[in-house]
Amino acid sequence: MTKPVIRAVQRTDIAPGVAFGFRALAIGLALCTGGVFILLLGHNPFAVYGSMLRGSLGTEIALTETIKMTIPLLVTSLGVTLAFRMRFWNIGAEGQICIGAIAATYFALFHADWPGWVLFPVMMTAAFVAAGLWGAIPAVCKARFGTNETLFTLMMNYLALYIIQFLREGPWKDPAGFNYPKIARFAQSAQMKGVLGIHWGWIVALVLLVLVYLYMRRSKQGYEIDVVGQSENTARYAGMNVSKIIVRTMVFSAGICGLAGMIQAAGANRTLTESVAGGVGFTAITVAWLSQLNPLAILPVSFLFAMLQRGSGFIESIFGISNAAAAVLQGVLLFFMLGCEFFVRFRLTVRKEGVSVHA
Amino acid sequence: MQPTTPIIAGQPLAIDLRGLTKTFGKVIANQDISLTLREGEILSLLGENGSGKTTLMNMLSGIYRPDSGAIFIHGQRRDIRSPIDAFKLGIGMIHQHFKLVDVLTVAENIVLGTPAEKGMSRAAITRKIADLSLRYGLMVDPNRKIYELSVSEKQTVEIMKVLYRNARILILDEPTAVLTPQEIDRLFQILRRMREQGNAIILITHKLHEVMEVSDRITVLRKGLVVDTVERANITSDALVEMMVGAAVDLSLKRPEPEPDAPVLLKVENLCVRGAEGELKLNDVSFDIRAGELLGVAGVAGSGQKELCEKLAGLLPAKSGCVKVIDIDNNMNEVDITHAHPRKIIGQRVSMSFIPEDRLGMGLVPSMSIADNMLLKTYHHEPGPLVRRKPAREQAEKLIERLSIATPSALTPVRRLSGGNVQKVLIGRELLSKPKVLITAYPVRGLDIHSSYAIYKMINKQKKNGAAVLFIGEDLDVLLGMCDRVMVLCGGKVMDIVDARTATKHQLGALMAGSIISDSKKGEALA
């Protein structure tokens, strides 16, 4: 009677192995599709992929740079994950990174004479508190007036960015900069030193990873975040103070993003620039979702992202592949990785006359 | 089967379904279903929740398409691809949840979505509607706005909508769920009128006495299969239940007698609660419940039941009045909980548990395991900042065994469980704290007969243990069969509190519709 139709059926259960297989297949397909694209550009896909690997992992310098790129991505992803688990769409990580960086920069510029064991904890605390308070603004408005946090946090990004511009042009303008608008390089004492060849931001990142994992999985507050995220009604029914939980979680979420800003300013850039966040706040959203809001998965996923970005930068210079084409390759990979989640969650069923076949 | 009654037997077939199958993933919702419906006949589709009634009707109305099988309408094979196809074939479905635009008038709602007819003026439309009303005995003023109508009037508008579209085949999905007994009588009159006019009607329901009252034939579904199709005249209620459930079921309700001089445990005085728009949702509500007493609450949906429960549980603020619990172990000390925080109400000496109507939206966290759901009310008692999951898991395992909850393990997310098992988890958790006052809202909604009776048993056990129980119900037979007293709410007011041993269903129905009966104990209700 009816023609065959393909329809999606939600899976009730999927074995972890099968899910892993799907994801591996997705990466494989993405590489093939990207390969075709590279061929069309007139290059050898194997050579291009090879140099992407070499450019991100091949040498000690390459590896160091990739890890440096991983650090802010990892920290920021941890931050937004906290909010996302509560179904609070914090799109403002970019701005929160900026605010954290600004707060840390204040101490780096004007109190560089403090001993390191005072200065760095103060910089970290300042970054966390400032960004946390910044993040509390949309949270309080959401809890009080029911405002939309997506728009609110998104727009606050621009505010934060313009504050950096203002500081650069005005109060914090480098006096030794020949009137060129920039903020001075941090004094040696305010720069994060290298440990095993990379500034010690990586230690902070790993400690945060463990802390966030324990907080989410083991603590009462982590349990509350999950309940509020699932249903505010259930949370109220259990006697939880939903507004308080929303604000508290958002302070932590934004505060952690602020720490990423401090690490970027004092560790990677050694000064404060407008590009301190540089899109990390948005990439972190993708990383958090690809990791399915699981802190342990965030480590490898953010490393993969850093590899992808380093690698594309590398082939740009080696093969003269344009920036835009490298971005297309990244997009293809992302498309397949995100797309395969659909097949992990749903199964396609082909309907035919009288019989149904599961594909 | 027995030969059908002569009047109908000669009528042509309006619907002929042959071997319809529909699956959702691994779940077979309908398997090889065949049934017929004649013109001028009322066919009841009887089955428990989840037996596949609604899926079957959704295939007829174009919402789902069958995996296999054939649909014949008026003798011709048809492929119903969308609700528009169904509408063109003259099939009209009246859903459980009304699909009306509140701010438009009755007439506007009726014509909404119908193809524009040339030269059809407002007056002409009103005339056509008036004709329909007269023919079928439908009584609603076409110029009134939907939001001014009662639930039963809204349903009438839904019926007018499909008749206006010249539907000859009507499908009604659980039409009586929201009606009072008097309104049900009126609906059945309308259905009989439509049958006389030669319409074919399918009534989806799980209420036996309605089936016995109005239908010509009955098709019983169980687990997606047709058990049998029988003539109403040749069957008894008991036999139908057996077909529906698959085994003989004792449908008698028990009513353990409370101690005659038991102390009052919960006292509500002149309680007023406002809704979101500032309107009074509870208006001067007063009642009390004694230890070991079951107080039922009847009322049309939205009469203030939800607000009453949520107020008692501390989720809503009171405008005025008070709620008190009495500590019988401590000198009959009255504790005012009118403005208490939910956690205080849960945790005090005279503890109260609330089993909300929305199990997965309020009572439980669907994506969390049974064990994690156990933590919901207790996690904050634990010392330190960490959650202790091991005791919760042990508790969950005990509960699973004691209430025979069907689940792969204590770590299974609650949303994977069937409705009856979800409710067992919820009630089981709430009873762990040994509440002195128990509030239950529609505790058997959506459950099959076995689960429902298991829940009734649990409630009666609480009663025997000396708890004061408030039972918000919708099935008046159950309320009258199980409760000690029944309080009737209408528009947020207590119409009356009647003795469940002597009251009748029609008496409750009149109260639900807002008329006060003089011969009952009025003084108590209006105190």
Chai-1 contact restraints between the chains, C-beta under 6 A:
chainA,res_idxA,chainB,res_idxB,connection_type,confidence,min_distance_angstrom,max_distance_angstrom,comment,restraint_id
A,M1,B,A70,contact,1.0,0.0,6.0,A-B,restraint_1
A,M1,B,D79,contact,1.0,0.0,6.0,A-B,restraint_2
A,T2,B,R65,contact,1.0,0.0,6.0,A-B,restraint_3
A,V9,B,G25,contact,1.0,0.0,6.0,A-B,restraint_4
A,R218,B,L386,contact,1.0,0.0,6.0,A-B,restraint_5
A,S219,B,P385,contact,1.0,0.0,6.0,A-B,restraint_6
A,S219,B,L386,contact,1.0,0.0,6.0,A-B,restraint_7
A,K220,B,Y379,contact,1.0,0.0,6.0,A-B,restraint_8
A,K220,B,V387,contact,1.0,0.0,6.0,A-B,restraint_9
A,Y223,B,Y379,contact,1.0,0.0,6.0,A-B,restraint_10
A,Y223,B,V387,contact,1.0,0.0,6.0,A-B,restraint_11
A,V227,B,V365,contact,1.0,0.0,6.0,A-B,restraint_12
A,Q230,B,V365,contact,1.0,0.0,6.0,A-B,restraint_13
A,Q230,B,S367,contact,1.0,0.0,6.0,A-B,restraint_14
A,S231,B,G361,contact,1.0,0.0,6.0,A-B,restraint_15
A,N233,B,G361,contact,1.0,0.0,6.0,A-B,restraint_16
A,N233,B,M362,contact,1.0,0.0,6.0,A-B,restraint_17
A,T234,B,M362,contact,1.0,0.0,6.0,A-B,restraint_18
A,T234,B,V365,contact,1.0,0.0,6.0,A-B,restraint_19
A,R236,B,L315,contact,1.0,0.0,6.0,A-B,restraint_20
A,Y237,B,M362,contact,1.0,0.0,6.0,A-B,restraint_21
A,A238,B,L376,contact,1.0,0.0,6.0,A-B,restraint_22
A,A238,B,K377,contact,1.0,0.0,6.0,A-B,restraint_23
A,G239,B,P342,contact,1.0,0.0,6.0,A-B,restraint_24
A,G239,B,R343,contact,1.0,0.0,6.0,A-B,restraint_25
A,R351,B,D67,contact,1.0,0.0,6.0,A-B,restraint_26
A,G354,B,S68,contact,1.0,0.0,6.0,A-B,restraint_27
A,S356,B,D67,contact,1.0,0.0,6.0,A-B,restraint_28
